Amino acid sequence: MLVRNSAEAATFDPGPDADQVLEIIAWCGSAAGVAGIIIVGIQMALQLRRGEPGTNHMRELFIVLGACVLVATAGPIVAFLGSLTI
């Protein structure tokens, strides 16, 4: 949709539906983070059982935890920025 003037752009309001979508995305991100930690834990247990020394799982755990922090802080960062009207 093409915006013709700035008055139309300034009155844009996504409404409560946008908040609901963001909440669902946040819950899905949290669930994916928990699943990622569980998968890394399973991989660590399998490596220990096989007797394979390795620190690759620590890198994977760091990536999963970093993603969890990113998902957890995305909502508060957007709220801190305030109204994002054009």
Phi and psi in degrees as GROMACS dihedral restraints (atoms count N, CA, C in turn):
[ dihedral_restraints ]
;  ai    aj    ak    al  type     phi  dphi    fc
    3     4     5     6     1   -93.1    20    10
    4     5     6     7     1   126.4    20    10
    6     7     8     9     1   -87.1    20    10
    7     8     9    10     1   127.7    20    10
    9    10    11    12     1   -88.2    20    10
   10    11    12    13     1   -35.4    20    10
   12    13    14    15     1  -143.4    20    10
   13    14    15    16     1   169.0    20    10
   15    16    17    18     1   -72.1    20    10
   16    17    18    19     1   -21.4    20    10
   18    19    20    21     1   -65.8    20    10
   19    20    21    22     1   -39.2    20    10
   21    22    23    24     1   -67.6    20    10
   22    23    24    25     1   -38.5    20    10
   24    25    26    27     1   -68.8    20    10
   25    26    27    28     1   -35.1    20    10
   27    28    29    30     1   -71.6    20    10
   28    29    30    31     1   -21.1    20    10
   30    31    32    33     1   -95.6    20    10
   31    32    33    34     1     4.8    20    10
   33    34    35    36     1   -65.7    20    10
   34    35    36    37     1   130.3    20    10
   36    37    38    39     1  -137.6    20    10
   37    38    39    40     1   114.7    20    10
   39    40    41    42     1   -67.2    20    10
   40    41    42    43     1   -22.1    20    10
   42    43    44    45     1    78.9    20    10
   43    44    45    46     1  -174.7    20    10
   45    46    47    48     1   -70.9    20    10
   46    47    48    49     1   -19.8    20    10
   48    49    50    51     1   -64.3    20    10
   49    50    51    52     1   -36.8    20    10
   51    52    53    54     1   -66.0    20    10
   52    53    54    55     1   -39.6    20    10
   54    55    56    57     1   -63.3    20    10
   55    56    57    58     1   -39.6    20    10
   57    58    59    60     1   -65.2    20    10
   58    59    60    61     1   -40.7    20    10
   60    61    62    63     1   -64.4    20    10
   61    62    63    64     1   -42.5    20    10
   63    64    65    66     1   -63.8    20    10
   64    65    66    67     1   -38.0    20    10
   66    67    68    69     1   -65.3    20    10
   67    68    69    70     1   -41.0    20    10
   69    70    71    72     1   -64.6    20    10
   70    71    72    73     1   -42.1    20    10
   72    73    74    75     1   -63.2    20    10
   73    74    75    76     1   -39.6    20    10
   75    76    77    78     1   -64.3    20    10
   76    77    78    79     1   -42.2    20    10
   78    79    80    81     1   -65.2    20    10
   79    80    81    82     1   -40.9    20    10
   81    82    83    84     1   -64.0    20    10
   82    83    84    85     1   -39.3    20    10
   84    85    86    87     1   -64.6    20    10
   85    86    87    88     1   -40.3    20    10
   87    88    89    90     1   -65.6    20    10
   88    89    90    91     1   -42.1    20    10
   90    91    92    93     1   -64.0    20    10
   91    92    93    94     1   -39.4    20    10
   93    94    95    96     1   -65.3    20    10
   94    95    96    97     1   -36.1    20    10
   96    97    98    99     1   -65.7    20    10
   97    98    99   100     1   -43.1    20    10
   99   100   101   102     1   -64.1    20    10
  100   101   102   103     1   -42.6    20    10
  102   103   104   105     1   -63.0    20    10
  103   104   105   106     1   -39.2    20    10
  105   106   107   108     1   -63.0    20    10
  106   107   108   109     1   -41.6    20    10
  108   109   110   111     1   -65.5    20    10
  109   110   111   112     1   -40.0    20    10
  111   112   113   114     1   -63.8    20    10
  112   113   114   115     1   -43.0    20    10
  114   115   116   117     1   -64.1    20    10
  115   116   117   118     1   -42.1    20    10
  117   118   119   120     1   -63.2    20    10
  118   119   120   121     1   -39.5    20    10
  120   121   122   123     1   -62.7    20    10
  121   122   123   124     1   -40.4    20    10
  123   124   125   126     1   -64.1    20    10
  124   125   126   127     1   -43.3    20    10
  126   127   128   129     1   -62.4    20    10
  127   128   129   130     1   -39.7    20    10
  129   130   131   132     1   -62.5    20    10
  130   131   132   133     1   -42.7    20    10
  132   133   134   135     1   -65.2    20    10
  133   134   135   136     1   -40.6    20    10
  135   136   137   138     1   -66.2    20    10
  136   137   138   139     1   -39.6    20    10
  138   139   140   141     1   -65.0    20    10
  139   140   141   142     1   -39.1    20    10
  141   142   143   144     1   -66.4    20    10
  142   143   144   145     1   -40.2    20    10
  144   145   146   147     1   -66.6    20    10
  145   146   147   148     1   -37.8    20    10
  147   148   149   150     1   -76.3    20    10
  148   149   150   151     1   -17.4    20    10
  150   151   152   153     1    80.9    20    10
  151   152   153   154     1    23.6    20    10
  153   154   155   156     1   -90.0    20    10
  154   155   156   157     1   114.6    20    10
  156   157   158   159     1   -75.7    20    10
  157   158   159   160     1   144.6    20    10
  159   160   161   162     1   176.2    20    10
  160   161   162   163     1   150.5    20    10
  162   163   164   165     1  -115.5    20    10
  163   164   165   166     1    14.8    20    10
  165   166   167   168     1   -63.2    20    10
  166   167   168   169     1   -31.8    20    10
  168   169   170   171     1   -66.7    20    10
  169   170   171   172     1   -27.8    20    10
  171   172   173   174     1   -68.1    20    10
  172   173   174   175     1   -37.7    20    10
  174   175   176   177     1   -65.2    20    10
  175   176   177   178     1   -43.4    20    10
  177   178   179   180     1   -63.1    20    10
  178   179   180   181     1   -41.4    20    10
  180   181   182   183     1   -63.7    20    10
  181   182   183   184     1   -39.8    20    10
  183   184   185   186     1   -62.8    20    10
  184   185   186   187     1   -41.5    20    10
  186   187   188   189     1   -64.7    20    10
  187   188   189   190     1   -43.4    20    10
  189   190   191   192     1   -64.9    20    10
  190   191   192   193     1   -44.4    20    10
  192   193   194   195     1   -66.8    20    10
  193   194   195   196     1   -36.2    20    10
  195   196   197   198     1   -62.5    20    10
  196   197   198   199     1   -40.9    20    10
  198   199   200   201     1   -65.7    20    10
  199   200   201   202     1   -38.4    20    10
  201   202   203   204     1   -62.1    20    10
  202   203   204   205     1   -42.0    20    10
  204   205   206   207     1   -64.8    20    10
  205   206   207   208     1   -41.0    20    10
  207   208   209   210     1   -62.6    20    10
  208   209   210   211     1   -44.2    20    10
  210   211   212   213     1   -67.2    20    10
  211   212   213   214     1   -39.6    20    10
  213   214   215   216     1   -69.9    20    10
  214   215   216   217     1   -29.8    20    10
  216   217   218   219     1   -97.1    20    10
  217   218   219   220     1    -6.7    20    10
  219   220   221   222     1   -63.4    20    10
  220   221   222   223     1   -45.8    20    10
  222   223   224   225     1   -62.0    20    10
  223   224   225   226     1   -50.8    20    10
  225   226   227   228     1   -62.8    20    10
  226   227   228   229     1   -32.0    20    10
  228   229   230   231     1   -66.5    20    10
  229   230   231   232     1   -43.3    20    10
  231   232   233   234     1   -65.4    20    10
  232   233   234   235     1   -39.8    20    10
  234   235   236   237     1   -64.7    20    10
  235   236   237   238     1   -36.3    20    10
  237   238   239   240     1   -67.4    20    10
  238   239   240   241     1   -35.1    20    10
  240   241   242   243     1   -67.3    20    10
  241   242   243   244     1   -20.2    20    10
  243   244   245   246     1    84.4    20    10
  244   245   246   247     1  -155.3    20    10
  246   247   248   249     1   -65.9    20    10
  247   248   249   250     1   129.7    20    10
  249   250   251   252     1  -104.7    20    10
  250   251   252   253     1    31.0    20    10
  252   253   254   255     1   -70.5    20    10
  253   254   255   256     1   149.8    20    10
